[in-house]
Amino acid sequence: MRTEVGPLTLQAVLTSWQFDAVSVVVVLALAVGYGWCVRRSGLRGRPVWCFGVSMVLWLLATVSMVGVYAYVLFWVRALQVVLLLLVVPFFLASATPVTALRASLPAAGRDRLDRLLAGRVARVLLHPATTSIAMLGTPWLLYLTPWYTAALQQLAVAAATRILLVLIGFGYFYARLQADPVPRRYSQLISLLISVVESIGDGVLGIVLWLGPLIAPAYYAALHRDWGPSARMDQVIGAGVLWILGDVLGVPFLIVLMRALSADEKAHAAEVDAELDRAEAAEAEKTKETDTVDEPRETEAAEEPARPALWWEADEQLAQRFRRH
């Protein structure tokens, strides 16, 4: 049973904490594993601090005020979903854990990992379309099915839901960012088009939660909360968190995609220029060889003695009459 919490004040924001054993164990296990990979692979710089940010945000989403009030206020629950589904996985994928793992393995382990990524299962599960459908459909399933109430009432379902949100989000950003080795690389232009479709889907879900019926009304009514926003206003705020905050937090992701698209275009342009240079060099070499073969013929023609002129060719009238054909 969860203890009753009071009004959400500034003091409550700073002092409300809980111990989420599952989240703490998972974060510690990931930190130990990633640290081992970093030490063996020598990975440094941005990926390392991205991993640290992702783990800190995961803990804040589960053991801080967000984790405490996620069971009381709809909008705080929405904030937790955004953190675990979008923010934590984005930084986790930016930490390039697959690269760190691959670099830390011996040659045989790297070969097995490469074969695993090249397999049919990995190509299907980690396809941008598959991960995008999972990312787009998960919030709809969570809020519009009994899954939402079950995750509020049952601790096991709640813990599994939090981990599943991070996994789905990581698969999404892993396939889209392509910072790690992936089964197959796709143009970042496809990722930009997918982002447009997802923004529309998130907006529709926000409107449904804003104008639609209350979610889990019996659960929230049983809390007998006499402070804070009403149930309707609470859900309206939560819809805004999912819709607006989700799109705002997606801006850094779009910036990364634009940079990746620009890098891909520059690399493609460099390949085209190199191919043109090779074609021009081959054509120049071919022309040089042709000129070398024709040069003796021109020399022979130039060295051929001129035909001596006949005496009557010097006379204009006789030359026209007896012109040789």
Stockholm file with secondary structure:
# STOCKHOLM 1.0

chainA/1-325         MRTEVGPLTLQAVLTSWQFDAVSVVVVLALAVGYGWCVRRSGLRGRPVWCFGVSMVLWLLATVSMVGVYAYVLFWVRALQVVLLLLVVPFFLASATPVTALRASLPAAGRDRLDRLLAGRVARVLLHPATTSIAMLGTPWLLYLTPWYTAALQQLAVAAATRILLVLIGFGYFYARLQADPVPRRYSQLISLLISVVESIGDGVLGIVLWLGPLIAPAYYAALHRDWGPSARMDQVIGAGVLWILGDVLGVPFLIVLMRALSADEKAHAAEVDAELDRAEAAEAEKTKETDTVDEPRETEAAEEPARPALWWEADEQLAQRFRRH
#=GR chainA/1-325 SS CCCCCCCCCHHHHHHCCCCCHHHHHHHHHHHHHHHHHHHHHTCCSHHHHHHHHHHHHHHHHHHSHHHHHTTTCHHHHHHHHHIIIIIHHHHHHHTCHHHHHHHHSCHHHHHHHHHHHHSHHHHHHTSHHHHHHHHHHHHHHHHHSTHHHHHHHCHHHHHHHHHHHHHHHHHHHHHHHCCSCCSSCCCHHHHHHHHHHHHHHHHHHHHHHHHSCCSSHHHHHHTTCCSSSCHHHHHHHHHHIIIIIHHHHHHHHHHHHHHHHHHHHHHHHHHHHHHHHHHHHHHHHHHHHHHHHHHHHHHHHHHSCCCCCCGGGGSHHHHHHTCCC
#=GC SS_cons         CCCCCCCCCHHHHHHCCCCCHHHHHHHHHHHHHHHHHHHHHTCCSHHHHHHHHHHHHHHHHHHSHHHHHTTTCHHHHHHHHHIIIIIHHHHHHHTCHHHHHHHHSCHHHHHHHHHHHHSHHHHHHTSHHHHHHHHHHHHHHHHHSTHHHHHHHCHHHHHHHHHHHHHHHHHHHHHHHCCSCCSSCCCHHHHHHHHHHHHHHHHHHHHHHHHSCCSSHHHHHHTTCCSSSCHHHHHHHHHHIIIIIHHHHHHHHHHHHHHHHHHHHHHHHHHHHHHHHHHHHHHHHHHHHHHHHHHHHHHHHHHSCCCCCCGGGGSHHHHHHTCCC
//
